[in-house]
Amino acid sequence: MEMFSYDFMIRALIAASFMAVIAPLLGVFLVLRRQSLLADTLSHVSLAGIALGFFINMNPTVTTLIVVVLSALVLEYIKKLYSSYSEVSTAVLMSGGLAVALVLMSLNKGENTMNINQYLFGSIITINWSQVKILGVLMILIVIIFIFLRRPMYVLTFDEDTAHVDGLPVSLLSTLFNVMTGVAITVMIPIAGALLVSAIMILPGTISMKIGKTFNQVIVVSIIVGFIGMISGLIGSYQLDTPPGATITLIFIFIFILVNIKSSIKSH
């Protein structure tokens, strides 16, 4: 096909393949821990990092990474202050991130609006080889961490009290998971878009939970669904000239609807 002759499309497809592993591995734990809003919160906070980068004429990816990682740490701290009301931390950071982003964008007086839009909605063309390499390194790192911390994270996800009794560093593991999620969101934003990257992380895990019967099956199915949605969405985005993040999200939603219809028919 013609699109495979373009270097930017090859870069985007490789990046999407890496994301198809990263997003589900983190997304499954986000769904199981009832932290789906964490991804949404950090993606909104990332807007502040992007706006800050353009405001101070610095690489937006660098500023976003700093802002999102700090926010992930603050999120865990506020969560401890309001242990009985964990949603408070997400509400504070989400609204605060959006407020900072809007103020910085207005102070920028409309400059770099096109560039900001690329980060908001994602762009195939803007992906460069350095971003692809970063995604590849992140994927390898997350897979290694998953292999070594799979059992502790499993225990922490389903029974935090048992994790405490087992002597697991609950707070450290939770903070590490938040930071990893923040870093993943930052590096996926250029292709997925800040507004929809959280959906791309959550939907494969949500879909796989309706198909897989065991935890391992859910993980495997979520990665397969991730590949299907990411690659087909990227190809569809190229063919239809639509934002990749939006196209990928719509395909995931379509799969989500089909799986739930099938599940409803089976149950009856």
C-alpha positions as CSV (number, residue, x, y, z in Angstrom):
1,M,0.0,0.0,0.0
2,E,1.1,3.6,-0.7
3,M,1.0,4.7,2.9
4,F,3.8,2.2,3.9
5,S,6.2,4.0,1.5
6,Y,6.1,7.0,3.8
7,D,8.7,7.2,6.5
8,F,6.4,9.1,8.9
9,M,3.8,6.3,8.6
10,I,6.3,3.6,9.4
11,R,7.4,5.6,12.5
12,A,3.7,5.9,13.5
13,L,3.0,2.2,13.1
14,I,6.0,1.2,15.1
15,A,5.1,3.7,17.8
16,A,1.5,2.4,17.8
17,S,2.7,-1.2,18.2
18,F,4.7,-0.1,21.3
19,M,1.7,1.7,22.7
20,A,-0.5,-1.4,22.1
21,V,1.6,-3.1,24.8
22,I,2.1,-0.1,27.2
23,A,-1.5,1.1,27.4
24,P,-3.2,-2.3,28.1
25,L,-0.6,-3.4,30.7
26,L,-1.2,-0.2,32.7
27,G,-4.8,0.1,31.8
28,V,-5.9,-3.3,33.2
29,F,-4.5,-2.3,36.6
30,L,-6.1,1.1,36.4
31,V,-9.5,-0.5,35.8
32,L,-9.1,-3.2,38.4
33,R,-7.9,-0.7,41.0
34,R,-10.9,1.5,40.1
35,Q,-8.5,4.3,39.1
36,S,-9.7,4.9,35.6
37,L,-9.9,8.6,36.4
38,L,-6.2,8.6,37.2
39,A,-5.3,8.4,33.5
40,D,-7.9,11.1,32.7
41,T,-6.5,13.3,35.4
42,L,-2.9,13.0,34.3
43,S,-3.8,13.5,30.7
44,H,-5.6,16.8,31.6
45,V,-2.6,17.8,33.7
46,S,-0.4,17.1,30.7
47,L,-2.1,20.1,29.0
48,A,-0.4,22.3,31.6
49,G,3.0,20.8,30.8
50,I,2.4,21.3,27.1
51,A,1.3,24.9,27.5
52,L,4.3,25.5,29.8
53,G,6.7,24.2,27.3
54,F,5.4,26.6,24.6
55,F,5.3,29.5,27.1
56,I,8.9,29.2,28.1
57,N,10.1,28.0,24.7
58,M,11.2,24.6,25.9
59,N,10.5,21.1,24.5
60,P,6.9,20.4,25.5
61,T,7.6,16.7,26.0
62,V,10.2,17.5,28.6
63,T,8.0,20.0,30.5
64,T,5.1,17.7,30.3
65,L,7.1,14.8,31.7
66,I,8.2,16.9,34.6
67,V,4.7,18.3,35.3
68,V,3.0,14.9,35.0
69,V,5.5,13.0,37.2
70,L,5.3,15.7,39.9
71,S,1.5,15.6,39.6
72,A,1.5,11.8,40.1
73,L,3.5,12.2,43.3
74,V,1.2,15.0,44.5
75,L,-1.8,12.8,43.7
76,E,-0.5,10.1,46.0
77,Y,0.1,12.7,48.7
78,I,-3.4,14.2,48.6
79,K,-4.8,10.7,48.5
80,K,-3.2,10.1,51.9
81,L,-4.5,13.3,53.3
82,Y,-8.1,12.4,52.2
83,S,-7.8,8.6,52.6
84,S,-11.6,8.2,52.8
85,Y,-12.3,10.5,49.8
86,S,-9.8,9.4,47.2
87,E,-11.7,11.1,44.4
88,V,-10.7,14.5,45.9
89,S,-7.1,14.2,44.6
90,T,-8.2,13.6,41.1
91,A,-10.7,16.4,41.1
92,V,-8.2,18.9,42.5
93,L,-5.4,18.0,40.0
94,M,-7.7,17.7,37.0
95,S,-9.3,21.2,37.5
96,G,-5.9,22.7,38.5
97,G,-4.1,21.3,35.5
98,L,-6.8,22.6,33.1
99,A,-6.8,26.0,34.8
100,V,-3.0,26.4,34.5
101,A,-3.1,25.3,30.9
102,L,-5.8,27.8,30.0
103,V,-4.0,30.7,31.7
104,L,-0.6,29.8,30.0
105,M,-2.3,29.5,26.6
106,S,-4.0,32.9,27.0
107,L,-0.7,34.5,28.1
108,N,1.0,33.0,25.0
109,K,-1.4,35.2,23.0
110,G,-2.4,32.6,20.4
111,E,1.2,31.7,19.4
112,N,1.9,28.0,18.7
113,T,-1.8,27.3,18.6
114,M,-1.3,24.8,15.7
115,N,1.4,23.0,17.6
116,I,-0.8,22.8,20.7
117,N,-3.6,21.4,18.6
118,Q,-1.3,18.6,17.5
119,Y,-0.7,17.7,21.1
120,L,-4.4,17.9,21.9
121,F,-5.6,15.6,19.2
122,G,-2.5,13.7,18.1
123,S,-0.7,13.8,14.8
124,I,0.9,11.0,12.7
125,I,3.3,13.4,11.0
126,T,4.9,14.8,14.2
127,I,6.2,11.5,15.4
128,N,10.0,11.3,15.1
129,W,12.5,8.5,15.6
130,S,13.6,9.8,19.0
131,Q,10.0,9.5,20.3
132,V,9.7,6.0,18.8
133,K,12.9,5.0,20.6
134,I,11.6,6.4,23.9
135,L,8.3,4.5,23.5
136,G,10.4,1.3,22.8
137,V,12.5,1.8,25.9
138,L,9.4,2.5,28.0
139,M,7.7,-0.6,26.7
140,I,10.7,-2.8,27.6
141,L,10.9,-1.1,31.0
142,I,7.2,-1.6,31.8
143,V,7.3,-5.3,30.6
144,I,10.3,-5.9,32.9
145,I,8.6,-4.2,35.8
146,F,5.4,-6.2,35.1
147,I,7.3,-9.5,35.2
148,F,9.1,-8.7,38.5
149,L,6.2,-6.9,40.3
150,R,3.3,-8.8,38.8
151,R,2.4,-10.7,42.1
152,P,2.9,-7.7,44.4
153,M,0.8,-5.5,42.2
154,Y,-1.8,-8.3,41.9
155,V,-2.1,-8.5,45.7
156,L,-2.1,-4.7,46.1
157,T,-4.8,-4.4,43.4
158,F,-7.3,-6.9,44.9
159,D,-6.5,-6.6,48.7
160,E,-4.5,-3.7,50.0
161,D,-4.8,-5.0,53.6
162,T,-3.3,-8.4,52.6
163,A,-0.5,-6.4,50.9
164,H,0.2,-4.6,54.2
165,V,0.2,-7.9,56.1
166,D,2.6,-9.4,53.6
167,G,5.0,-6.6,54.2
168,L,4.7,-5.1,50.8
169,P,5.7,-1.4,50.4
170,V,2.1,-0.4,49.5
171,S,2.8,3.4,49.3
172,L,6.0,2.9,47.2
173,L,4.3,0.5,44.8
174,S,1.3,2.8,44.4
175,T,3.5,5.9,43.8
176,L,5.6,3.9,41.3
177,F,2.5,2.9,39.4
178,N,1.2,6.5,39.3
179,V,4.6,7.7,38.0
180,M,4.8,5.0,35.4
181,T,1.3,5.9,34.2
182,G,2.2,9.6,34.0
183,V,5.4,8.8,32.0
184,A,3.4,6.6,29.6
185,I,0.8,9.2,29.1
186,T,3.5,11.8,28.4
187,V,5.2,9.8,25.7
188,M,2.0,8.6,24.1
189,I,0.5,12.1,23.8
190,P,2.1,13.1,20.4
191,I,0.3,10.3,18.6
192,A,-2.8,9.7,20.8
193,G,-3.6,13.3,21.8
194,A,-3.9,14.6,25.3
195,L,-7.7,14.6,25.2
196,L,-8.0,10.9,24.3
197,V,-4.9,9.2,25.6
198,S,-6.7,8.1,28.8
199,A,-9.5,6.4,26.7
200,I,-6.8,4.5,24.8
201,M,-5.3,3.3,28.0
202,I,-8.6,2.2,29.7
203,L,-10.7,0.7,26.9
204,P,-8.5,-2.3,26.0
205,G,-8.5,-3.4,29.6
206,T,-12.3,-2.8,29.9
207,I,-12.9,-4.9,26.8
208,S,-10.6,-7.7,27.8
209,M,-12.3,-8.1,31.2
210,K,-15.4,-9.2,29.3
211,I,-13.5,-11.8,27.3
212,G,-10.7,-13.2,29.6
213,K,-11.6,-15.6,32.3
214,T,-8.4,-15.3,34.3
215,F,-6.0,-12.5,35.1
216,N,-3.4,-13.7,32.6
217,Q,-6.0,-14.1,29.9
218,V,-7.2,-10.5,30.6
219,I,-3.7,-9.2,30.1
220,V,-3.1,-11.2,26.9
221,V,-6.5,-10.3,25.4
222,S,-6.0,-6.6,26.3
223,I,-2.7,-6.5,24.4
224,I,-4.3,-8.2,21.4
225,V,-7.2,-5.7,21.5
226,G,-4.7,-2.9,21.9
227,F,-2.9,-4.0,18.7
228,I,-6.1,-4.3,16.7
229,G,-7.4,-0.9,17.8
230,M,-4.1,0.9,17.5
231,I,-3.0,-0.4,14.1
232,S,-6.5,-0.3,12.5
233,G,-7.1,3.2,14.0
234,L,-3.9,4.5,12.6
235,I,-4.5,3.1,9.1
236,G,-8.1,4.5,9.3
237,S,-6.7,7.9,10.4
238,Y,-4.4,8.0,7.4
239,Q,-7.1,6.9,4.9
240,L,-9.7,9.3,6.2
241,D,-7.4,12.1,7.2
242,T,-8.8,12.2,10.7
243,P,-7.0,12.7,14.1
244,P,-5.3,9.4,15.1
245,G,-6.4,9.6,18.7
246,A,-10.0,10.0,17.8
247,T,-10.0,7.3,15.2
248,I,-8.3,4.8,17.5
249,T,-10.7,5.6,20.3
250,L,-13.8,5.2,18.1
251,I,-12.6,1.7,17.0
252,F,-12.0,0.7,20.7
253,I,-15.6,2.0,21.5
254,F,-16.9,-0.1,18.5
255,I,-15.2,-3.2,19.8
256,F,-16.4,-2.4,23.4
257,I,-20.1,-2.2,22.1
258,L,-19.7,-5.5,20.1
259,V,-18.2,-7.4,23.0
260,N,-20.9,-6.2,25.4
261,I,-23.7,-7.0,23.0
262,K,-22.3,-10.5,22.6
263,S,-22.0,-10.8,26.4
264,S,-25.6,-9.7,26.9
265,I,-26.9,-12.2,24.3
266,K,-24.9,-15.0,26.0
267,S,-26.3,-14.1,29.4
268,H,-29.8,-14.4,28.1
